[in-house]
């Protein structure tokens, strides 16, 4: 008979019947390897099935999840966080190899925030755009998506009424997580391929971005068509309308907040 280290329940065996705590007599390399293997390769054994199903049958898989079949799949928020964490790990490794000119926190605040530009002006919108390209895309993209997703879900609810707000939020979280996983694999391969053929230049970069955006749009339309059962054309127009409305609301709120903060600290 032994006591659980977490809840003090007395029991026999390797797991506490009250809280599920595993008995660990002492940490060693065998236990550490088992924990590493479970965290990285198994991940509740739902990561790989979720990734595969989101690649080949995204709408049907999400429909199963929304209907309550959650056990075989990874949770959507954890899926997005794991994908963005891996994405930023690769970005940080690439930045160590090829460090470009990046603005420090003090530099971008002086350039875009603490300046003499009028509060209500086109330049204010440009300043906000500068923060997005120099700060958000470089270091805070996952946080940006966490803020954006609820607004997109609210907008899409207007165009796809068969799903409620929470179901749209779960759907978008799964989809953006899958986008990050695909970018991890494809962006590096395509970038290396284009660099080998034509070298790094603006045309190659814009071409690559155009291909990625087009593929992403097709993927989202495909998913929502499977979810809603509508036609390709109907799904495309409703999805584009929801995305445009969501981004319009998001950037409107962002501009208002940015102007309020500049006025507060002026």
Secondary structure as UniProt FT lines:
FT   STRAND          2..3
FT   TURN            5..7
FT   STRAND          10..11
FT   TURN            17..19
FT   HELIX           29..37
FT   HELIX           38..42
FT   HELIX           43..45
FT   HELIX           47..56
FT   HELIX           58..66
FT   TURN            67..68
FT   TURN            71..72
FT   HELIX           76..97
FT   HELIX           105..108
FT   HELIX           109..113
FT   HELIX           122..131
FT   HELIX           132..136
FT   HELIX           137..139
FT   HELIX           141..159
FT   TURN            161..162
FT   HELIX           165..198
FT   HELIX           202..228
FT   HELIX           232..265
//
